[in-house]
Amino acid sequence: MQLEEKTLLHDVLIAAERIKSFTHGKDFPTYQIDDMLRAAVERQLEIIGEALNQLSRTNPDLAGRITEYQRIIAFRNILIHGYAQVDNRLVWSVVNDKLPILLVEVRRLLEE
């Protein structure tokens, strides 16, 4: 694995860990009313999506080892370009259901 690829995976890992930290002990009603929390989570999701987008260009095979990486990139595009229609419930679902899988996979790839 090239240094650039490790850096991109590390960026994904750091952003995912930040989301985990930001949302620890929080529930959806809290997330929904906390503008700063939502902005912080969305920004980290944007970073994850952009890092995976770049990884998919430099090493598509490596990116392909991350579950639903194309959907993650598409979600980043929705957050960036469709910011006015972001569904808070969907974001919260991604954080709770998809982020743990991403963390496991990225850690495993970085350990190789």
PyMOL CGO cylinders between C-alpha atoms (Angstrom):
from pymol import cmd
from pymol.cgo import CYLINDER

trace = [
    CYLINDER, 0.00, 0.00, 0.00, 1.31, 3.41, -0.99, 0.3, 1, 1, 1, 1, 1, 1,
    CYLINDER, 1.31, 3.41, -0.99, 1.77, 6.23, 1.53, 0.3, 1, 1, 1, 1, 1, 1,
    CYLINDER, 1.77, 6.23, 1.53, -1.01, 8.27, -0.11, 0.3, 1, 1, 1, 1, 1, 1,
    CYLINDER, -1.01, 8.27, -0.11, -3.44, 5.37, 0.25, 0.3, 1, 1, 1, 1, 1, 1,
    CYLINDER, -3.44, 5.37, 0.25, -2.51, 4.92, 3.92, 0.3, 1, 1, 1, 1, 1, 1,
    CYLINDER, -2.51, 4.92, 3.92, -3.00, 8.65, 4.46, 0.3, 1, 1, 1, 1, 1, 1,
    CYLINDER, -3.00, 8.65, 4.46, -6.47, 8.53, 2.91, 0.3, 1, 1, 1, 1, 1, 1,
    CYLINDER, -6.47, 8.53, 2.91, -7.46, 5.53, 5.02, 0.3, 1, 1, 1, 1, 1, 1,
    CYLINDER, -7.46, 5.53, 5.02, -6.08, 7.28, 8.09, 0.3, 1, 1, 1, 1, 1, 1,
    CYLINDER, -6.08, 7.28, 8.09, -8.20, 10.33, 7.26, 0.3, 1, 1, 1, 1, 1, 1,
    CYLINDER, -8.20, 10.33, 7.26, -11.27, 8.07, 7.07, 0.3, 1, 1, 1, 1, 1, 1,
    CYLINDER, -11.27, 8.07, 7.07, -10.38, 6.49, 10.40, 0.3, 1, 1, 1, 1, 1, 1,
    CYLINDER, -10.38, 6.49, 10.40, -9.86, 9.82, 12.18, 0.3, 1, 1, 1, 1, 1, 1,
    CYLINDER, -9.86, 9.82, 12.18, -13.11, 11.28, 10.82, 0.3, 1, 1, 1, 1, 1, 1,
    CYLINDER, -13.11, 11.28, 10.82, -15.07, 8.15, 11.78, 0.3, 1, 1, 1, 1, 1, 1,
    CYLINDER, -15.07, 8.15, 11.78, -13.58, 8.17, 15.28, 0.3, 1, 1, 1, 1, 1, 1,
    CYLINDER, -13.58, 8.17, 15.28, -14.50, 11.84, 15.64, 0.3, 1, 1, 1, 1, 1, 1,
    CYLINDER, -14.50, 11.84, 15.64, -18.10, 11.07, 14.72, 0.3, 1, 1, 1, 1, 1, 1,
    CYLINDER, -18.10, 11.07, 14.72, -18.13, 8.25, 17.25, 0.3, 1, 1, 1, 1, 1, 1,
    CYLINDER, -18.13, 8.25, 17.25, -16.77, 10.62, 19.90, 0.3, 1, 1, 1, 1, 1, 1,
    CYLINDER, -16.77, 10.62, 19.90, -19.15, 13.47, 18.99, 0.3, 1, 1, 1, 1, 1, 1,
    CYLINDER, -19.15, 13.47, 18.99, -22.22, 11.22, 19.18, 0.3, 1, 1, 1, 1, 1, 1,
    CYLINDER, -22.22, 11.22, 19.18, -21.25, 9.09, 22.18, 0.3, 1, 1, 1, 1, 1, 1,
    CYLINDER, -21.25, 9.09, 22.18, -24.08, 9.11, 24.72, 0.3, 1, 1, 1, 1, 1, 1,
    CYLINDER, -24.08, 9.11, 24.72, -26.35, 11.11, 22.41, 0.3, 1, 1, 1, 1, 1, 1,
    CYLINDER, -26.35, 11.11, 22.41, -29.73, 10.07, 21.04, 0.3, 1, 1, 1, 1, 1, 1,
    CYLINDER, -29.73, 10.07, 21.04, -31.58, 11.13, 17.90, 0.3, 1, 1, 1, 1, 1, 1,
    CYLINDER, -31.58, 11.13, 17.90, -33.70, 13.86, 19.55, 0.3, 1, 1, 1, 1, 1, 1,
    CYLINDER, -33.70, 13.86, 19.55, -30.50, 15.44, 20.90, 0.3, 1, 1, 1, 1, 1, 1,
    CYLINDER, -30.50, 15.44, 20.90, -28.83, 15.15, 17.50, 0.3, 1, 1, 1, 1, 1, 1,
    CYLINDER, -28.83, 15.15, 17.50, -31.84, 16.68, 15.77, 0.3, 1, 1, 1, 1, 1, 1,
    CYLINDER, -31.84, 16.68, 15.77, -31.89, 19.86, 17.89, 0.3, 1, 1, 1, 1, 1, 1,
    CYLINDER, -31.89, 19.86, 17.89, -28.12, 20.39, 18.18, 0.3, 1, 1, 1, 1, 1, 1,
    CYLINDER, -28.12, 20.39, 18.18, -27.02, 22.43, 15.16, 0.3, 1, 1, 1, 1, 1, 1,
    CYLINDER, -27.02, 22.43, 15.16, -23.34, 22.27, 16.06, 0.3, 1, 1, 1, 1, 1, 1,
    CYLINDER, -23.34, 22.27, 16.06, -23.40, 18.48, 16.52, 0.3, 1, 1, 1, 1, 1, 1,
    CYLINDER, -23.40, 18.48, 16.52, -25.15, 17.98, 13.18, 0.3, 1, 1, 1, 1, 1, 1,
    CYLINDER, -25.15, 17.98, 13.18, -22.68, 20.26, 11.42, 0.3, 1, 1, 1, 1, 1, 1,
    CYLINDER, -22.68, 20.26, 11.42, -19.72, 18.46, 12.99, 0.3, 1, 1, 1, 1, 1, 1,
    CYLINDER, -19.72, 18.46, 12.99, -21.01, 15.01, 12.07, 0.3, 1, 1, 1, 1, 1, 1,
    CYLINDER, -21.01, 15.01, 12.07, -21.88, 16.05, 8.52, 0.3, 1, 1, 1, 1, 1, 1,
    CYLINDER, -21.88, 16.05, 8.52, -18.42, 17.58, 8.03, 0.3, 1, 1, 1, 1, 1, 1,
    CYLINDER, -18.42, 17.58, 8.03, -16.71, 14.38, 9.12, 0.3, 1, 1, 1, 1, 1, 1,
    CYLINDER, -16.71, 14.38, 9.12, -18.96, 12.35, 6.80, 0.3, 1, 1, 1, 1, 1, 1,
    CYLINDER, -18.96, 12.35, 6.80, -17.93, 14.68, 3.97, 0.3, 1, 1, 1, 1, 1, 1,
    CYLINDER, -17.93, 14.68, 3.97, -14.26, 14.03, 4.78, 0.3, 1, 1, 1, 1, 1, 1,
    CYLINDER, -14.26, 14.03, 4.78, -14.85, 10.27, 4.79, 0.3, 1, 1, 1, 1, 1, 1,
    CYLINDER, -14.85, 10.27, 4.79, -16.61, 10.43, 1.44, 0.3, 1, 1, 1, 1, 1, 1,
    CYLINDER, -16.61, 10.43, 1.44, -13.95, 12.61, -0.16, 0.3, 1, 1, 1, 1, 1, 1,
    CYLINDER, -13.95, 12.61, -0.16, -11.10, 10.43, 1.12, 0.3, 1, 1, 1, 1, 1, 1,
    CYLINDER, -11.10, 10.43, 1.12, -12.81, 7.32, -0.27, 0.3, 1, 1, 1, 1, 1, 1,
    CYLINDER, -12.81, 7.32, -0.27, -13.47, 9.12, -3.54, 0.3, 1, 1, 1, 1, 1, 1,
    CYLINDER, -13.47, 9.12, -3.54, -9.77, 9.87, -3.90, 0.3, 1, 1, 1, 1, 1, 1,
    CYLINDER, -9.77, 9.87, -3.90, -8.86, 6.33, -2.84, 0.3, 1, 1, 1, 1, 1, 1,
    CYLINDER, -8.86, 6.33, -2.84, -11.20, 4.90, -5.47, 0.3, 1, 1, 1, 1, 1, 1,
    CYLINDER, -11.20, 4.90, -5.47, -9.30, 6.85, -8.12, 0.3, 1, 1, 1, 1, 1, 1,
    CYLINDER, -9.30, 6.85, -8.12, -5.81, 5.90, -6.92, 0.3, 1, 1, 1, 1, 1, 1,
    CYLINDER, -5.81, 5.90, -6.92, -6.54, 2.29, -5.94, 0.3, 1, 1, 1, 1, 1, 1,
    CYLINDER, -6.54, 2.29, -5.94, -9.99, 1.02, -6.92, 0.3, 1, 1, 1, 1, 1, 1,
    CYLINDER, -9.99, 1.02, -6.92, -9.21, -2.48, -5.66, 0.3, 1, 1, 1, 1, 1, 1,
    CYLINDER, -9.21, -2.48, -5.66, -8.37, -1.20, -2.19, 0.3, 1, 1, 1, 1, 1, 1,
    CYLINDER, -8.37, -1.20, -2.19, -11.46, 1.03, -2.11, 0.3, 1, 1, 1, 1, 1, 1,
    CYLINDER, -11.46, 1.03, -2.11, -13.51, -1.98, -3.18, 0.3, 1, 1, 1, 1, 1, 1,
    CYLINDER, -13.51, -1.98, -3.18, -12.57, -3.71, 0.06, 0.3, 1, 1, 1, 1, 1, 1,
    CYLINDER, -12.57, -3.71, 0.06, -14.67, -1.19, 1.97, 0.3, 1, 1, 1, 1, 1, 1,
    CYLINDER, -14.67, -1.19, 1.97, -18.34, -2.12, 2.19, 0.3, 1, 1, 1, 1, 1, 1,
    CYLINDER, -18.34, -2.12, 2.19, -20.55, 0.21, 0.17, 0.3, 1, 1, 1, 1, 1, 1,
    CYLINDER, -20.55, 0.21, 0.17, -17.73, 2.66, -0.54, 0.3, 1, 1, 1, 1, 1, 1,
    CYLINDER, -17.73, 2.66, -0.54, -19.61, 3.92, -3.61, 0.3, 1, 1, 1, 1, 1, 1,
    CYLINDER, -19.61, 3.92, -3.61, -22.68, 4.68, -1.49, 0.3, 1, 1, 1, 1, 1, 1,
    CYLINDER, -22.68, 4.68, -1.49, -20.46, 6.49, 1.02, 0.3, 1, 1, 1, 1, 1, 1,
    CYLINDER, -20.46, 6.49, 1.02, -19.11, 8.67, -1.79, 0.3, 1, 1, 1, 1, 1, 1,
    CYLINDER, -19.11, 8.67, -1.79, -22.64, 9.29, -3.08, 0.3, 1, 1, 1, 1, 1, 1,
    CYLINDER, -22.64, 9.29, -3.08, -23.77, 10.24, 0.44, 0.3, 1, 1, 1, 1, 1, 1,
    CYLINDER, -23.77, 10.24, 0.44, -20.91, 12.74, 0.64, 0.3, 1, 1, 1, 1, 1, 1,
    CYLINDER, -20.91, 12.74, 0.64, -22.16, 14.28, -2.60, 0.3, 1, 1, 1, 1, 1, 1,
    CYLINDER, -22.16, 14.28, -2.60, -25.65, 14.58, -1.15, 0.3, 1, 1, 1, 1, 1, 1,
    CYLINDER, -25.65, 14.58, -1.15, -24.28, 16.30, 1.95, 0.3, 1, 1, 1, 1, 1, 1,
    CYLINDER, -24.28, 16.30, 1.95, -22.21, 18.72, -0.13, 0.3, 1, 1, 1, 1, 1, 1,
    CYLINDER, -22.21, 18.72, -0.13, -24.61, 19.48, -2.97, 0.3, 1, 1, 1, 1, 1, 1,
    CYLINDER, -24.61, 19.48, -2.97, -28.00, 18.76, -1.45, 0.3, 1, 1, 1, 1, 1, 1,
    CYLINDER, -28.00, 18.76, -1.45, -27.30, 20.26, 1.96, 0.3, 1, 1, 1, 1, 1, 1,
    CYLINDER, -27.30, 20.26, 1.96, -30.71, 21.94, 2.08, 0.3, 1, 1, 1, 1, 1, 1,
    CYLINDER, -30.71, 21.94, 2.08, -32.47, 18.57, 1.98, 0.3, 1, 1, 1, 1, 1, 1,
    CYLINDER, -32.47, 18.57, 1.98, -30.32, 16.52, 4.36, 0.3, 1, 1, 1, 1, 1, 1,
    CYLINDER, -30.32, 16.52, 4.36, -32.45, 13.99, 6.23, 0.3, 1, 1, 1, 1, 1, 1,
    CYLINDER, -32.45, 13.99, 6.23, -31.30, 14.02, 9.85, 0.3, 1, 1, 1, 1, 1, 1,
    CYLINDER, -31.30, 14.02, 9.85, -32.84, 10.62, 10.46, 0.3, 1, 1, 1, 1, 1, 1,
    CYLINDER, -32.84, 10.62, 10.46, -30.82, 9.13, 7.58, 0.3, 1, 1, 1, 1, 1, 1,
    CYLINDER, -30.82, 9.13, 7.58, -27.59, 10.68, 8.85, 0.3, 1, 1, 1, 1, 1, 1,
    CYLINDER, -27.59, 10.68, 8.85, -28.27, 9.33, 12.34, 0.3, 1, 1, 1, 1, 1, 1,
    CYLINDER, -28.27, 9.33, 12.34, -28.96, 5.89, 10.88, 0.3, 1, 1, 1, 1, 1, 1,
    CYLINDER, -28.96, 5.89, 10.88, -25.68, 5.96, 8.95, 0.3, 1, 1, 1, 1, 1, 1,
    CYLINDER, -25.68, 5.96, 8.95, -23.79, 6.93, 12.09, 0.3, 1, 1, 1, 1, 1, 1,
    CYLINDER, -23.79, 6.93, 12.09, -25.31, 4.12, 14.12, 0.3, 1, 1, 1, 1, 1, 1,
    CYLINDER, -25.31, 4.12, 14.12, -25.60, 1.35, 11.53, 0.3, 1, 1, 1, 1, 1, 1,
    CYLINDER, -25.60, 1.35, 11.53, -22.82, 1.90, 8.97, 0.3, 1, 1, 1, 1, 1, 1,
    CYLINDER, -22.82, 1.90, 8.97, -20.05, 3.71, 10.84, 0.3, 1, 1, 1, 1, 1, 1,
    CYLINDER, -20.05, 3.71, 10.84, -19.13, 0.73, 13.09, 0.3, 1, 1, 1, 1, 1, 1,
    CYLINDER, -19.13, 0.73, 13.09, -18.62, -1.45, 10.00, 0.3, 1, 1, 1, 1, 1, 1,
    CYLINDER, -18.62, -1.45, 10.00, -16.49, 1.21, 8.35, 0.3, 1, 1, 1, 1, 1, 1,
    CYLINDER, -16.49, 1.21, 8.35, -14.31, 1.55, 11.45, 0.3, 1, 1, 1, 1, 1, 1,
    CYLINDER, -14.31, 1.55, 11.45, -13.62, -2.20, 11.57, 0.3, 1, 1, 1, 1, 1, 1,
    CYLINDER, -13.62, -2.20, 11.57, -12.80, -2.40, 7.88, 0.3, 1, 1, 1, 1, 1, 1,
    CYLINDER, -12.80, -2.40, 7.88, -10.51, 0.64, 7.79, 0.3, 1, 1, 1, 1, 1, 1,
    CYLINDER, -10.51, 0.64, 7.79, -8.63, -0.48, 10.91, 0.3, 1, 1, 1, 1, 1, 1,
    CYLINDER, -8.63, -0.48, 10.91, -8.13, -3.90, 9.34, 0.3, 1, 1, 1, 1, 1, 1,
    CYLINDER, -8.13, -3.90, 9.34, -6.79, -2.39, 6.11, 0.3, 1, 1, 1, 1, 1, 1,
    CYLINDER, -6.79, -2.39, 6.11, -4.39, -0.12, 7.99, 0.3, 1, 1, 1, 1, 1, 1,
    CYLINDER, -4.39, -0.12, 7.99, -3.06, -3.07, 10.00, 0.3, 1, 1, 1, 1, 1, 1,
    CYLINDER, -3.06, -3.07, 10.00, -2.15, -5.02, 6.83, 0.3, 1, 1, 1, 1, 1, 1,
]
cmd.load_cgo(trace, "trace")
